[in-house]
Amino acid sequence: MKRGLAALLLLAICTIACVAYAAETDVQAIPACEVCGMSRETFASSRMLIRYADGTKVGTCSIRCAMEALGAARGKKVASVKVADYTTRVLLDADKAFWAIGGDEPGVMTRTPKWAFATKAAARAFIKEHGGRLASFAEAKQAAGAELTGMGKKKMKKGAKEKVKCNCCDMKK
């Protein structure tokens, strides 16, 4: 009985360590958003990772930048889209995440915040505290895409030397 409990505890510790390591290596491998240049570590709770079938990856700071990256990569087959859980910052499948759209917690690179959660209970608790509504990834993509469409042809200028403002939310980089 004690051995089984000890083995279970060791397995749990290893799992937590592996998840933390994976999150760390994701940000270390791609430290800046490949669309706008913002720090993915600073915005770890909204970061996304897109993997294409050809093995290439694109890391972004937000769903807004992920939508721009996906739009620029038309024709490339997407293998997976991961998003950070708002609370734990662990990457999870964006399609399986529970999204909160809106509310009083300022979003990243957006006027209308969009946050992902691993569980519906966590998303509902966030919404209860901050407002907004529960949504799917499809709805979050649609909302982010609508913001991009509303911007016209304006795109982020990656790597600008001076402080620049985001075209969609006035956030300074």
C-alpha positions in Angstrom: 0.0 0.0 0.0 2.8 2.4 1.0 4.8 1.6 -2.2 1.7 2.2 -4.4 1.1 5.6 -2.7 4.8 6.5 -3.0 4.8 5.5 -6.7 1.7 7.5 -7.4 3.2 10.6 -5.6 6.4 10.2 -7.6 4.4 10.0 -10.8 2.5 13.1 -9.9 5.7 15.0 -9.2 7.3 13.9 -12.5 4.2 14.9 -14.4 4.2 18.4 -12.9 7.9 18.8 -13.6 7.4 17.7 -17.2 4.6 20.1 -17.8 6.6 22.9 -16.2 9.6 22.0 -18.3 7.5 21.9 -21.5 6.1 25.4 -20.8 9.6 26.7 -20.1 11.1 25.2 -23.2 8.2 26.6 -25.4 9.0 30.2 -24.2 12.8 29.6 -24.3 12.6 28.3 -27.9 10.4 31.2 -29.1 10.9 34.0 -26.6 9.2 36.8 -28.6 5.9 36.8 -30.5 6.7 36.2 -34.1 4.0 38.6 -35.2 4.4 41.7 -33.0 7.7 41.0 -31.1 6.2 41.1 -27.6 7.6 38.9 -24.8 5.9 35.5 -24.7 7.2 35.0 -21.2 5.6 38.3 -20.0 2.3 37.3 -21.7 2.6 33.6 -20.8 -1.1 33.4 -19.8 -2.3 34.2 -23.3 0.5 32.8 -25.5 -0.1 30.4 -28.3 1.9 27.9 -30.3 1.0 26.9 -33.8 2.6 23.7 -35.3 2.3 23.1 -39.0 2.4 19.7 -40.7 5.8 20.5 -42.2 7.3 20.7 -38.7 7.6 24.5 -38.5 6.2 26.3 -35.4 5.0 29.8 -34.8 4.8 31.3 -31.3 2.6 34.2 -30.5 1.7 36.3 -27.5 -2.1 36.2 -28.0 -4.9 34.8 -30.1 -4.9 38.1 -32.0 -1.4 37.5 -33.2 -2.1 33.8 -33.8 -4.9 34.7 -36.1 -2.6 37.1 -38.1 0.0 34.3 -38.3 -2.6 31.8 -39.5 -3.8 34.2 -42.1 -0.3 34.8 -43.4 0.3 31.1 -43.7 -2.6 30.3 -46.0 -2.1 26.9 -47.7 0.0 25.5 -44.9 -1.6 22.5 -43.1 -2.0 23.2 -39.4 -1.1 20.2 -37.2 -2.0 21.7 -33.9 -2.8 25.0 -32.1 -2.0 25.2 -28.4 -3.0 28.0 -26.0 -1.9 28.7 -22.5 -4.3 28.1 -19.7 -4.9 31.5 -18.1 -4.4 30.2 -14.6 -1.6 27.7 -14.9 0.1 28.9 -18.1 0.3 25.3 -19.3 -0.2 24.9 -23.0 -3.3 22.9 -24.0 -5.2 22.1 -27.2 -7.0 25.3 -28.2 -10.0 23.4 -29.5 -10.5 21.6 -26.1 -10.0 24.8 -24.1 -13.0 26.7 -22.5 -12.8 30.3 -23.5 -14.0 33.4 -21.7 -14.7 36.3 -24.1 -15.1 39.8 -22.7 -15.1 41.0 -19.1 -13.0 43.5 -17.1 -9.6 41.7 -17.2 -7.7 43.5 -20.0 -6.7 41.2 -22.8 -3.5 41.0 -24.8 -3.4 42.8 -28.1 -7.2 43.1 -28.2 -10.0 45.4 -27.1 -12.2 42.4 -26.3 -10.3 40.0 -24.0 -10.2 36.3 -24.8 -8.8 33.9 -22.2 -8.5 30.1 -22.4 -9.0 27.6 -19.5 -8.4 23.9 -19.2 -11.7 23.3 -17.4 -15.2 24.8 -17.7 -15.3 25.3 -14.0 -12.2 27.5 -14.1 -13.7 29.5 -17.0 -17.0 30.0 -15.2 -15.2 31.1 -12.0 -13.3 33.6 -14.0 -16.4 34.9 -15.7 -18.2 35.1 -12.4 -15.4 37.4 -11.0 -14.6 39.4 -14.2 -17.6 39.1 -16.5 -17.7 38.0 -20.1 -19.2 34.9 -21.6 -18.2 31.2 -22.1 -17.2 30.4 -25.6 -15.6 27.8 -27.9 -12.3 28.2 -29.7 -14.3 28.7 -32.9 -16.0 31.7 -31.3 -12.8 33.1 -30.0 -11.2 32.8 -33.4 -14.2 34.5 -35.0 -14.0 37.4 -32.5 -10.2 37.8 -33.0 -10.6 37.5 -36.8 -13.3 40.2 -36.7 -10.9 42.5 -34.9 -8.3 41.9 -37.6 -10.8 42.5 -40.4 -11.8 45.8 -38.7 -8.2 46.9 -38.8 -8.2 46.8 -42.6 -4.7 46.3 -44.0 -2.9 47.5 -40.8 -0.6 44.8 -39.5 1.8 44.8 -36.5 5.3 46.1 -37.2 7.6 43.5 -35.7 10.9 44.6 -34.4 10.3 48.3 -34.4 13.1 50.2 -32.5 10.8 52.7 -30.9 7.7 52.0 -28.7 4.8 51.3 -31.0 1.1 51.0 -30.3 -1.0 48.0 -31.3 -3.4 49.0 -34.0 -6.3 47.2 -32.4 -6.0 48.0 -28.7 -3.4 50.8 -28.2 -1.2 48.5 -26.1 2.4 49.7 -26.2 5.0 47.2 -27.0 
